[in-house]
Amino acid sequence: MGDRAMGGDWRLFTVRAVHTAIYVMMASATVLLLFGGLTGVTGRWLWASLLLVLVEAAVFIGSGMKCPLTAVAIRYGATPDGDYDTFFPERCTRHTLRVFGPMMAVGVGLLLVRWVVGGR
């Protein structure tokens, strides 16, 4: 009997749930970082977002520009045409790096400019 027949679906479900939560958190952090860069508004949320984005960038770079949780999901049976690595449709998440990468870079760049020019 395969792992799925013996109740192995819980592992894929768990990976997808964790990955979806991280995805939402990182998307939110990226938007907040860009918002802070554009508006100059700061606070604890900005520092938390910046830390999260830097950790995420380090994970991606350290994993060869691929999300390590995708490999775990595939190991537990994820397929692009069915249950993939998050609960979002794969057609929505396949462009994550192309969308959020520039947003992160612009947000960080704007913050750096504000801090250097503003003396923060």
Stockholm file with secondary structure:
# STOCKHOLM 1.0

chainA/1-120         MGDRAMGGDWRLFTVRAVHTAIYVMMASATVLLLFGGLTGVTGRWLWASLLLVLVEAAVFIGSGMKCPLTAVAIRYGATPDGDYDTFFPERCTRHTLRVFGPMMAVGVGLLLVRWVVGGR
#=GR chainA/1-120 SS CCTTTTTTHHHHHHHHHHHHHHHHHHHHHHHHHHHHHHHCCCSHHHHHHHHHHHHHHHHHHHTTSSCHHHHHHHHTTCCTTSSCSSSSCHHHHTTHHHHHHHHHHHHHHHHHHHHHHHTC
#=GC SS_cons         CCTTTTTTHHHHHHHHHHHHHHHHHHHHHHHHHHHHHHHCCCSHHHHHHHHHHHHHHHHHHHTTSSCHHHHHHHHTTCCTTSSCSSSSCHHHHTTHHHHHHHHHHHHHHHHHHHHHHHTC
//
